[in-house]
Amino acid sequence: MWEQLNQATLRLEELETQLAQPETYENPDLVAALNREQKELTPVVRAYEALRRARSARQEAEAMLSDPEMHDLAREELHRAKERQEALTEELHLLLLPRDPDDDRSAVLEIRAGVGGEEGALFAADLLRMYLLYADSRGWQTDVVHRSDTELGGVKEATLTVEGPGVYARLKFEGGTHCVKRVPETESGGRVHTSPATVAVLPEMEEVDVDLRPEDIEMQVYRSSGAGGQHINKTSSAVRLIHKPTGIVVSCQTQRDQFQNRETCMRMLRSKLIEIKEREHLDKISDIKGAQLKIEWGSQIRNYVFMPYTLVKDTRTGFETSNVNAVMDGALDGFINAYLTCLATNTWVTKS
């Protein structure tokens, strides 16, 4: 790791020198590439410099321990330096992870209720709210482009777009089955139920990323349902696109204009087709189409327990917290950072 960090420091110096040259700006593409690389390397080098300062502070504190008059102060400084050094080492492990080419893209989230009837739909609605709050906490822009509601306020399925820097880099780990264990609002006898929901996360693709032939797409229009105002609910502005070769279906109903809804559908369709292409599993289109993941107990990536105790636990990393309400209010960084740490150190929870 140290050689990699030294090389990153030297490369950042080269980039800054090159960007200071007037002739560099004669090539806009080169400037864009240099700025992009500089943006990626800057947090790595800053963390490395902070780590070297922490190591130096630790060495100075260790040297002062032998002085009786400075012993107590040195011990406190040593404790702080150790904590700082450990935190920065972990941060650098994460920063040095191989980058996914799609990490800087926006993302499309698809949430679907599993078995469990109304309670499953209510849990899916809770997950939708959780991701909306998490995105808001990070300053990302969100849009619920499609949702199918139940009479009691649950969600059978919903599609959410999230835009902002580094969105896909963090949200891509949320894909999978999520399970809740609690007494449902619909349960009069007080019995605890277990209900799953699935989350699929796709990077949002641009038009140039995939070629969509008009003859391969069937467009359907219909009236929107749910909230949205009188105009949206009374006109056929909602759009559903069906990709004939794969059977993939995408819908959007949040915009007043049919054209805008179609453009949103096209972005989502491109994302799904690119995902299929990258996985090279054309014989497993059902893995992508509509987030049809295994929706059953035992296949989940995270459990949300409300009764008889409170606990949220990730089955892949082992990270857990008893503050289930905070998690449902969007406190997801602990889980995402734990996944990144396991990815960097290859220390996963082994399922029996």
Disulfide bonds with the S-S distance in Angstrom:
none
